[in-house]
Amino acid sequence: MRRPRTAATTTVWDENRIKDKIKYFENIEGAIDTDIDKILAGGIEIKKKAPVLLTKKLVLECGMADELGEVQTLMMRDKGIDEFDDTRGKEGFKLIELFNIECLLASHNHLKDLFGVQQLVTLVELNLSFNEISDLTGLENLTLLESLHINRNQVTIMTPI
């Protein structure tokens, strides 16, 4: 009767398969090291994605609504937004048209300040975690705010709190 295959009864085929996998991962590691060396030496240019503009279409899509006044919760997590600015788009909408918004979830973006967000005075919940915010100026305008999430930012000016 044959013994069952266990770690103690590996075959030459098993050993070769394991060696091939190790070699494969070593090649990947070598390629990563080469790329890191090139980046550090300035040989590879890292291109940043173009910032995503805040448009009426994007707001309606993320707010799951047909009209701006219908948006109560705006889920804009990880959209690549660097400014919450209604003047950059060409559509001519204004943030104050979001007069029923109570919850803004805009974590994991590239926001640096609260410009624009401060106009959303009906907010009850605000999540701006994992952004690049350093200044909380404007937060004092959000008088209905009950829940604020700003962890993993670079906050240095906290005077509004």
C-alpha distance (Angstrom), angle and dihedral (degrees) to the residues before:
residue distance angle dihedral
M1 . . .
R2 3.84 . .
R3 3.75 121.4 .
P4 3.81 115.8 -119.2
R5 3.81 116.5 -103.0
T6 3.76 110.4 -99.7
A7 3.76 135.1 155.3
A8 3.79 87.3 -86.4
T9 3.82 92.3 55.4
T10 3.80 102.4 49.7
T11 3.75 118.2 153.8
V12 3.79 131.5 -137.1
W13 3.81 87.1 -102.5
D14 3.84 90.2 56.3
E15 3.80 91.7 48.2
N16 3.80 92.1 50.1
R17 3.78 91.1 48.6
I18 3.81 90.5 52.1
K19 3.81 91.7 47.2
D20 3.82 89.9 50.9
K21 3.80 90.9 52.0
I22 3.80 91.5 49.2
K23 3.82 90.6 49.9
Y24 3.82 90.0 48.6
F25 3.82 92.0 53.2
E26 3.80 91.9 44.7
N27 3.83 88.9 55.0
I28 3.80 90.5 51.2
E29 3.79 90.5 48.6
G30 3.82 90.3 50.0
A31 3.82 91.6 50.6
I32 3.82 90.6 50.1
D33 3.80 91.3 49.6
T34 3.83 90.2 50.0
D35 3.81 91.8 50.0
I36 3.80 91.6 48.3
D37 3.80 90.3 51.1
K38 3.83 90.7 50.0
I39 3.80 92.1 48.4
L40 3.80 92.3 49.0
A41 3.80 90.8 47.6
G42 3.81 90.4 50.8
G43 3.80 93.7 -112.7
I44 3.80 96.0 123.2
E45 3.77 122.3 50.8
I46 3.77 114.7 -144.5
K47 3.77 110.1 -144.3
K48 3.77 118.5 -149.7
K49 3.76 119.1 -143.2
A50 3.78 114.7 -106.1
P51 3.80 110.3 -100.1
V52 3.77 116.1 -99.5
L53 3.79 113.1 -116.4
L54 3.75 118.7 -132.6
T55 3.79 102.6 -116.7
K56 3.76 133.5 173.9
K57 3.81 89.2 -116.0
L58 3.82 91.7 54.0
V59 3.81 92.6 46.9
L60 3.81 92.5 49.4
E61 3.79 91.1 46.3
C62 3.82 94.0 48.9
G63 3.80 91.8 41.3
M64 3.81 92.0 48.8
A65 3.79 91.4 -132.7
D66 3.80 140.7 120.7
E67 3.81 96.4 -140.0
L68 3.80 131.4 33.8
G69 3.80 91.7 -122.8
E70 3.82 89.7 59.8
V71 3.81 94.6 59.1
Q72 3.80 111.4 108.3
T73 3.80 100.1 154.9
L74 3.78 121.2 33.2
M75 3.82 114.2 -164.3
M76 3.81 106.4 -165.5
R77 3.80 100.3 152.1
D78 3.79 115.3 154.7
K79 3.81 97.3 -3.8
G80 3.83 96.9 135.7
I81 3.80 93.8 -113.8
D82 3.81 115.0 161.6
E83 3.82 98.0 177.1
F84 3.76 132.1 27.3
D85 3.78 89.6 -143.3
D86 3.79 126.0 144.2
T87 3.82 93.8 -168.4
R88 3.81 97.2 67.1
G89 3.79 95.9 65.8
K90 3.79 122.6 78.4
E91 3.79 95.5 -135.3
G92 3.78 97.1 86.0
F93 3.80 99.2 -132.5
K94 3.80 122.5 144.7
L95 3.78 127.7 -141.3
I96 3.80 90.3 -131.5
E97 3.83 85.9 69.9
L98 3.83 85.1 74.6
F99 3.80 88.8 78.6
N100 3.83 94.9 148.3
I101 3.79 98.4 47.6
E102 3.79 113.1 128.5
C103 3.79 102.9 161.4
L104 3.82 129.6 42.3
L105 3.80 116.7 -176.3
A106 3.80 105.8 -174.5
S107 3.79 103.6 147.2
H108 3.81 123.8 143.8
N109 3.81 95.9 35.0
H110 3.81 132.1 111.0
L111 3.82 100.6 -101.8
K112 3.79 114.1 152.2
D113 3.82 100.5 -176.1
L114 3.79 143.6 2.7
F115 3.79 95.1 -98.2
G116 3.79 106.5 143.0
V117 3.79 94.4 8.8
Q118 3.81 88.5 76.4
Q119 3.82 88.8 66.3
L120 3.81 91.4 63.8
V121 3.80 94.0 85.1
T122 3.82 94.4 164.5
L123 3.82 92.6 65.5
V124 3.79 115.7 128.2
E125 3.82 96.4 170.6
L126 3.80 127.0 33.8
N127 3.80 126.2 179.9
L128 3.80 114.9 -175.2
S129 3.80 97.4 151.5
F130 3.81 119.8 147.2
N131 3.79 96.5 27.4
E132 3.82 131.6 113.3
I133 3.82 98.7 -104.3
S134 3.79 115.6 151.9
D135 3.81 102.2 164.1
L136 3.81 126.1 50.8
T137 3.79 94.4 -167.4
G138 3.79 109.0 139.6
L139 3.78 94.4 37.4
E140 3.80 89.2 102.8
N141 3.84 88.5 69.5
L142 3.81 90.7 64.6
T143 3.79 96.2 80.3
L144 3.83 95.3 161.4
L145 3.81 93.0 54.3
E146 3.81 112.7 127.3
S147 3.80 101.6 162.8
L148 3.81 125.5 41.5
H149 3.81 125.3 177.3
I150 3.81 114.9 -174.9
N151 3.79 102.6 145.7
R152 3.82 119.8 143.4
N153 3.81 95.3 31.2
Q154 3.80 130.9 116.3
V155 3.81 98.0 -111.8
T156 3.79 113.6 173.7
I157 3.83 100.5 152.2
M158 3.80 111.9 58.1
T159 3.80 100.9 155.8
P160 3.83 95.9 122.2
I161 3.82 91.4 62.1
